[in-house]
Amino acid sequence: MGSRNEEWSSLWRASAYEAVPYTDDFPECLLVLPELIDGGVAQGRAPKILIRISLNNPATGKNTLLVEDAGTGIANEGRVLRWASSKNGEGDAAIHHRYGHGSKKCLTKWCAEYDQAVWMLQYRKQDRRGVSGCLHVISGPFRGRDDTTQMEDENDTTILMPSGTRWTMDFDANILGTYQNPEKLYAALKEILRTRYSAEYFQRTEFVVEVHENGVERHVGNSKSEGWTSFQEVLEEAVRAGVAVLRYDVVQPFNTGAMTFRYYQITVDGRQPNPLKDAFPILGQKNMRCSRIHIALNGRCIEARHIYKFFNREANHNDYNGLYGVVNFEGDLEVLPTPSTTKVSFYDNCPNYIQFAAMMAELLRKPFIAAVAAAPVAAVAAVAAVAAAPVAAITAITAAVIPDTPAPLNPTLLTNYFTAIAPATAPATAPAATPAPTNTITFKTVKKMIHVLQGTNVLYKIKFVGESDDYIDVLRDMLRTFGNEKFMKCCEAIV
């Protein structure tokens, strides 16, 4: 037994001190906490999940983490008691328990010293008739499937009734770093949940977060009663509020699966309040540190990767301030990017991830179009006349902007990849019924502005980001396709 204990202690130590990325956002222990939640929201289909952190509990003199769900209990006890699994899980477990190691990773990050780790797993299941079984109890130290302490309590009729799962563990408060303040800790837990899980999770599961200190309940939050929304939902709220724009919205095949990509830009000054900044104080700021692509598998966000990395830049840059992307993959996980063992990042050397990164680098370099429905009301009204343009014309524009992508069925409008400035000399009246030849309209780049000229008269000044040639090509395609009159209306809509 001694040699086996040494082996388990070595594995525990190796896991505890393996680096986890994105600790600039949150401490390691908080980053891996969703590993204890995934089972409840996936196979367990838990209607409710409780996360409670008790700091300096006077009853025990310790700090304690409790994660409890009202789901169906542990589906595969053997998998929990293995250090890792040789095969992917099936169904929902394929996403949430791909390697069978997440719970052990979380234990090691909360209880780094194997010989001193105090933890317990309790669960209860129901049979097919709905009759609750006995309370199963597993406790440390971890020694694998055959030697870890397990017992069945047939007398208890109160804990986890009628079914559910509960993890508890003691921890050293120092692992929280600067998050030992109850208010800051509560805000971090809430933000992590809202960035990791998509809207569908909040629709079917009630999340309750509690932070206690010295035996007193300091902060309590409830996702249902408080109406928590996901990171992407708050971005959509910012668009509706007129402080952000949707720059790109596409669904396209990815191998035999599908990839949805939506790209947003906060348009107000970063010092002003906006829904994203208010809801996500760590990841929602308008700065280059928060400019990321949030990448999810079937709604479960794995990584929020910095945008600059898709351009193979060695350092971040404020060019990307205010930009946020949301990617969601659906399909057979074998044809999608592979998460790392700890679901905080993707495995960079996965061929599917390399394919995705190349695709994103191409998408992010292109001018973007957004559906008219997502544009401000004034822009929708201004572009109404353009909506009558032939489908062929719309197709031509779309093909010019996004080659090899089918044209959307609805008319589209270029929005805020060009950040439009009020026209220098707005047309006093609509252009003549017989438009002038298209070559009378020209384009000139002046610093970071594209001037739209008719003769020597500057009609519009359009601010751009990136390469001006890309934008001028799009404007020329619009002009050739629509002619002067409708091109002017498009410019008015952009403004």
Secondary structure as GFF3:
##gff-version 3
##sequence-region A 1 495
A	DSSP	alpha_helix	2	16	.	.	.	ID=ss1
A	DSSP	alpha_helix	28	31	.	.	.	ID=ss2
A	DSSP	three_ten_helix	33	36	.	.	.	ID=ss3
A	DSSP	alpha_helix	38	41	.	.	.	ID=ss4
A	DSSP	beta_strand	48	57	.	.	.	ID=ss5
A	DSSP	beta_strand	62	69	.	.	.	ID=ss6
A	DSSP	alpha_helix	77	80	.	.	.	ID=ss7
A	DSSP	alpha_helix	93	96	.	.	.	ID=ss8
A	DSSP	alpha_helix	102	110	.	.	.	ID=ss9
A	DSSP	three_ten_helix	114	116	.	.	.	ID=ss10
A	DSSP	beta_strand	119	124	.	.	.	ID=ss11
A	DSSP	beta_strand	135	139	.	.	.	ID=ss12
A	DSSP	alpha_helix	144	147	.	.	.	ID=ss13
A	DSSP	beta_strand	149	153	.	.	.	ID=ss14
A	DSSP	beta_strand	164	171	.	.	.	ID=ss15
A	DSSP	three_ten_helix	173	179	.	.	.	ID=ss16
A	DSSP	alpha_helix	182	196	.	.	.	ID=ss17
A	DSSP	alpha_helix	199	204	.	.	.	ID=ss18
A	DSSP	beta_strand	206	213	.	.	.	ID=ss19
A	DSSP	beta_strand	216	222	.	.	.	ID=ss20
A	DSSP	alpha_helix	223	226	.	.	.	ID=ss21
A	DSSP	alpha_helix	231	240	.	.	.	ID=ss22
A	DSSP	beta_strand	244	254	.	.	.	ID=ss23
A	DSSP	beta_strand	257	266	.	.	.	ID=ss24
A	DSSP	alpha_helix	275	279	.	.	.	ID=ss25
A	DSSP	three_ten_helix	288	290	.	.	.	ID=ss26
A	DSSP	beta_strand	292	297	.	.	.	ID=ss27
A	DSSP	beta_strand	300	306	.	.	.	ID=ss28
A	DSSP	three_ten_helix	307	311	.	.	.	ID=ss29
A	DSSP	three_ten_helix	318	320	.	.	.	ID=ss30
A	DSSP	beta_strand	323	330	.	.	.	ID=ss31
A	DSSP	three_ten_helix	333	335	.	.	.	ID=ss32
A	DSSP	alpha_helix	351	364	.	.	.	ID=ss33
A	DSSP	beta_strand	370	371	.	.	.	ID=ss34
A	DSSP	three_ten_helix	372	374	.	.	.	ID=ss35
A	DSSP	alpha_helix	377	382	.	.	.	ID=ss36
A	DSSP	three_ten_helix	386	388	.	.	.	ID=ss37
A	DSSP	alpha_helix	391	401	.	.	.	ID=ss38
A	DSSP	beta_strand	412	413	.	.	.	ID=ss39
A	DSSP	beta_strand	419	421	.	.	.	ID=ss40
A	DSSP	three_ten_helix	438	440	.	.	.	ID=ss41
A	DSSP	beta_strand	441	446	.	.	.	ID=ss42
A	DSSP	beta_strand	449	454	.	.	.	ID=ss43
A	DSSP	beta_strand	457	463	.	.	.	ID=ss44
A	DSSP	alpha_helix	468	494	.	.	.	ID=ss45
###
